[in-house]
Amino acid sequence: MDPDRPARPADELAGQVYQELRRLAAAYMRRERPGQTLQATALVHEAYLRLAGAGTPWRDERHFVGIAARSMRQILVERARARGALKRWGGLDRVSLMESLVAAAGEDAMLPALDEALTRLEAIDPEQARIIELRFFGGLSIEDAAAALDISPATLKRRWSLARAWLFRELTSRLT
Amino acid sequence: MTSAQRQRVRQIFEAALERGDAERGSWVAAQASGDAVVQEEVLSLLEHHQRAGKFLAEPVVDRMPDLLAEDTTLVAGTTVGPYQIVKELGRGGMGRVYLASDTRLGRQVALKALAPHLTRDPHQRERLRREARAAAALSHPGICAVYSLEEYDDELLIASELIDGETLRAEIASNHRPSSDEIIRTARDIASALAAAHAQGIVHRDLKPENIMRTRDGRLKVLDFGLARTESGPAATGALVTEPGMLIGTPAYMSPEQLNGQPVDARADVFAYGATLYEYISGVHPFAGATPLATIARVLESDARPLGQRCPHVPIVILECVERCLRKSADERFRSAVDIVRALEHAGDGSSTATPGVWWRTHQVVIVLLYLIAATLGWQIKEWIETPTTVSLFIALGVGAAIGGVLRGHLVFTERVNRRELVREHRRSVNVLLTVDILMAAALVADATLLAAWPLTLVLTMALGVGIALAALVLEPATTRAALGDV
């Protein structure tokens, strides 16, 4: 895989999701007015309705959200890269990096690095990587994410903590 | 680590989450049952779990919807009003900048597409329109001319003069430290451009080295009047703090009142002007901190290291001007750039301060020598004619020489070592010195009247007295003005 660009979804269906989400997101941004907030879940849901309505053979919405969350990850990481995230991320010293990670601030700068760490996590434990994708990129609630992965919400919550601690260590240790 | 070990780590970590902090360590050790790799990994992950704060806690899109905004790029050939896009020149915090050609007038212009986050809010959009209109009304050789405001597919674009040159930021980064002449010229050019805007009631709000360009033929141009965000209140400051990438850019040049979310006026530009000039001269930002937050804290709380300490050769007028621009309280700064222009009127006048400084120092040394001669003469006269009068005159001359000599020595020392304080020190001692000089001159003249028997010494003493008086009243103000500026 080319390290500088996130891979496009492998199969054609995923490609459709990716295109649809991009289109919807752009439309949302154009329409957006103060007071309205854009939510990732709403976006994913709308994309599902549109694609399902178009007769795309999805097994069910749960199958769909996994692919949608992955597409969101790609779209957002691409955007962050286009906005010079790598440069800003590289420019942060250890203290400000810690500060911004803990405060969840300036998250776009961290996205490419998070994407790479997530790819490494995937190789070790794919389920953990899925959980982060569904929750952080797809915006799914604990219950919905648990349903999509066929595990109990309590298990998902604990496993999410583990994945998050692992990623946090990855991102902060890169600078020592 | 084997996959079996990984599985153990997962089980122990997840179970440990249910336990209290106190017993965790020993509990994990017991569970790991002697496998040091597993134990260490679980403890490390638990520690990071506790330190992770809000990391990944909320979906990124919910927090940063801007990230989904399509970065539309206008392709070459697109027509925007009377302009045709030629190519993209670059992009900054404000948005993308394109090179475009004006099809009606056949000239090239810069077309700036304002970033979506600046134009989405209708009020903000309306304000930008108004500001662009006001900026278009500004006509000054030091201000990048705004030609028109265009709308294209929901985007707001500003057509302006195309400037071929480099930003002041590039100049600062090049490590070339400017000479006194360059400093004075740059300080004046920026101030006069700002003053033209301030005189029209237009505040820049985001003056910084990135917004000032020098054309290839050396003229300075200030860009982007009034385009900065103006949201006030604590929310705006919060937004600044949470965007580390943004911080190094603008907030470092923001005045304390701007950072506090208070309304700003021309005096905020005056502060930014001072910070920009300071950095241009020294190459170092006046409030640079290790982290963006530290920089903000320094802008709000600490004083900048005096510029004169970093760059002793800088004309004193400039040092004083920068120092006054950077005051924390807006009331203590110049009221607007118009006042800065006035303050810089006498700066250098084309010559560097090195020569006047030498003249002023020479003057001080010569006067101290004259003091010594005067005291010696007083002693000689007392030896020749020992009366209570000559003795008192000798004592007066001796005391005067001592006081005057020490004060002038102190001033020369200040000038060499801590030039920034010279104006203040001079102000403190100027009246004492004048009094000492006049009294010594009077004492010498009085002594001379007693010297009928020694005509040559009489003439010499009289001449010395008149000389010291003239030097104090006529020469000294001139050399001081040349060295210190208008004091």
HADDOCK unambig.tbl for C-alpha pairs under 7 A between the chains (distance, minus, plus):
assign (segid A and resid 25 and name CA) (segid B and resid 68 and name CA) 5.85 0.50 0.50
assign (segid A and resid 25 and name CA) (segid B and resid 69 and name CA) 6.97 0.50 0.50
assign (segid A and resid 26 and name CA) (segid B and resid 68 and name CA) 6.72 0.50 0.50
assign (segid A and resid 26 and name CA) (segid B and resid 69 and name CA) 5.66 0.50 0.50
assign (segid A and resid 26 and name CA) (segid B and resid 70 and name CA) 5.46 0.50 0.50
assign (segid A and resid 29 and name CA) (segid B and resid 69 and name CA) 5.54 0.50 0.50
assign (segid A and resid 33 and name CA) (segid B and resid 121 and name CA) 6.70 0.50 0.50
assign (segid A and resid 34 and name CA) (segid B and resid 121 and name CA) 6.28 0.50 0.50
assign (segid A and resid 38 and name CA) (segid B and resid 62 and name CA) 6.29 0.50 0.50
assign (segid A and resid 38 and name CA) (segid B and resid 65 and name CA) 6.19 0.50 0.50
assign (segid A and resid 39 and name CA) (segid B and resid 61 and name CA) 6.44 0.50 0.50
assign (segid A and resid 39 and name CA) (segid B and resid 62 and name CA) 5.18 0.50 0.50
assign (segid A and resid 40 and name CA) (segid B and resid 61 and name CA) 5.70 0.50 0.50
assign (segid A and resid 40 and name CA) (segid B and resid 62 and name CA) 6.44 0.50 0.50
assign (segid A and resid 76 and name CA) (segid B and resid 67 and name CA) 6.54 0.50 0.50
assign (segid A and resid 76 and name CA) (segid B and resid 68 and name CA) 6.75 0.50 0.50
assign (segid A and resid 79 and name CA) (segid B and resid 67 and name CA) 6.40 0.50 0.50
assign (segid A and resid 88 and name CA) (segid B and resid 245 and name CA) 5.73 0.50 0.50
assign (segid A and resid 96 and name CA) (segid B and resid 291 and name CA) 5.92 0.50 0.50
assign (segid A and resid 101 and name CA) (segid B and resid 55 and name CA) 5.52 0.50 0.50
assign (segid A and resid 102 and name CA) (segid B and resid 52 and name CA) 5.43 0.50 0.50
assign (segid A and resid 102 and name CA) (segid B and resid 53 and name CA) 4.54 0.50 0.50
assign (segid A and resid 102 and name CA) (segid B and resid 54 and name CA) 5.30 0.50 0.50
assign (segid A and resid 102 and name CA) (segid B and resid 55 and name CA) 5.19 0.50 0.50
assign (segid A and resid 103 and name CA) (segid B and resid 53 and name CA) 6.51 0.50 0.50
assign (segid A and resid 103 and name CA) (segid B and resid 54 and name CA) 5.54 0.50 0.50
assign (segid A and resid 103 and name CA) (segid B and resid 55 and name CA) 6.76 0.50 0.50
assign (segid A and resid 104 and name CA) (segid B and resid 54 and name CA) 5.48 0.50 0.50
assign (segid A and resid 104 and name CA) (segid B and resid 55 and name CA) 5.20 0.50 0.50
assign (segid A and resid 104 and name CA) (segid B and resid 56 and name CA) 6.92 0.50 0.50
assign (segid A and resid 105 and name CA) (segid B and resid 242 and name CA) 4.75 0.50 0.50
assign (segid A and resid 105 and name CA) (segid B and resid 243 and name CA) 6.05 0.50 0.50
assign (segid A and resid 106 and name CA) (segid B and resid 242 and name CA) 5.95 0.50 0.50
assign (segid A and resid 106 and name CA) (segid B and resid 243 and name CA) 4.62 0.50 0.50
assign (segid A and resid 106 and name CA) (segid B and resid 244 and name CA) 5.99 0.50 0.50
assign (segid A and resid 135 and name CA) (segid B and resid 59 and name CA) 6.26 0.50 0.50
assign (segid A and resid 136 and name CA) (segid B and resid 56 and name CA) 6.17 0.50 0.50
assign (segid A and resid 136 and name CA) (segid B and resid 58 and name CA) 6.33 0.50 0.50
assign (segid A and resid 136 and name CA) (segid B and resid 59 and name CA) 4.15 0.50 0.50
assign (segid A and resid 136 and name CA) (segid B and resid 60 and name CA) 5.93 0.50 0.50
assign (segid A and resid 137 and name CA) (segid B and resid 59 and name CA) 5.84 0.50 0.50
assign (segid A and resid 137 and name CA) (segid B and resid 60 and name CA) 6.22 0.50 0.50
assign (segid A and resid 139 and name CA) (segid B and resid 59 and name CA) 4.84 0.50 0.50
assign (segid A and resid 158 and name CA) (segid B and resid 14 and name CA) 5.59 0.50 0.50
assign (segid A and resid 159 and name CA) (segid B and resid 14 and name CA) 6.91 0.50 0.50
assign (segid A and resid 161 and name CA) (segid B and resid 49 and name CA) 6.78 0.50 0.50
assign (segid A and resid 165 and name CA) (segid B and resid 45 and name CA) 5.57 0.50 0.50
assign (segid A and resid 165 and name CA) (segid B and resid 48 and name CA) 5.20 0.50 0.50
assign (segid A and resid 165 and name CA) (segid B and resid 49 and name CA) 4.44 0.50 0.50
assign (segid A and resid 165 and name CA) (segid B and resid 52 and name CA) 6.87 0.50 0.50
assign (segid A and resid 166 and name CA) (segid B and resid 45 and name CA) 6.20 0.50 0.50
assign (segid A and resid 168 and name CA) (segid B and resid 48 and name CA) 6.64 0.50 0.50
assign (segid A and resid 168 and name CA) (segid B and resid 52 and name CA) 6.45 0.50 0.50
assign (segid A and resid 169 and name CA) (segid B and resid 48 and name CA) 6.16 0.50 0.50
